[in-house]
Amino acid sequence: MEIKQEQKKGEISLFLQAILWSFFPIITILSYAAIPSMYSLLWSTLFASVFFAAVITYKGKWRELKNLLLWKYSFFIALSLGVLYYGFFFLGLRETTAGNAAIISQFEVFTIFFFFNVIHGEHASPEYKVGGALMVLGALIVLGKDFTHFNMGDFFILIATFCSPVGNLYQQKARTFASSESIMLLRSILSLPFIFAAAYFLHGSLAPAAIYSSLPFLLINGILLLGISKILYIEAIHRIPVPKAIALNSITPLLTLLFAWPLLGQTPNIWQIISLVPIFFGVLLLTDNMKFKNNIS
């Protein structure tokens, strides 16, 4: 009973995180009106660092940062997620729509499943395997809708999905002995030098006026999306398997499509809508709301 209650807490945390995260591509694209992609990531990460530092101060958890193992894990988390995953994601959003980015990012279900269940050896039921395959199908429908060439934005989002498994593994490990806030603070701080170097190399210097123009979006990204939503996510994967958590997040593309319509004027196209069908059934399988008859795990 206690295990089920913990799993339910994880699913609730993930659902709340998915609602917040559905705004991430939209807010990020809106920030691009005044500043380049990597500077948007840089300032969003900086504001996230300030937010986590404030939370840790309030909760009195600075002592957790004395743990050298946490620093070791956080380095891999920062490199995999803070630098590579979000670096490619922010670059991709320059060249694609918020809806496409949200749908293609569901390919992460496959990369996570392959890493945790094939390489890392975690058990997966037939329902989870089919559910994961349906999530991949949803992403492929969007990628292959007019397959004459790769849209570079879509391609960057796809690359990003291959960068996250290692970071998710170390986040899950770190959460067994440290709080979500401490993990995210170190992840953000360790990411900043790499992101700053990439921003300066790709875009040169940036005028303060440009930062001020995008400040509301950068604050939302830093505090709500890279801040609170990531705490909810780490709390979720502390209670449920990472492959299941990633798959449950597949409600996000639908929400992003709905919100991007009025906020960005990006009307959902037929391929995006079709892709949501396999994603929907994938969610049912991965949340144990649909079972195969005579299932033999």
Order of alpha helices (4+ residues) and beta strands (2+ residues): alpha-alpha-alpha-alpha-alpha-alpha-alpha-alpha-alpha-alpha-alpha-alpha-alpha-alpha-alpha-alpha-alpha
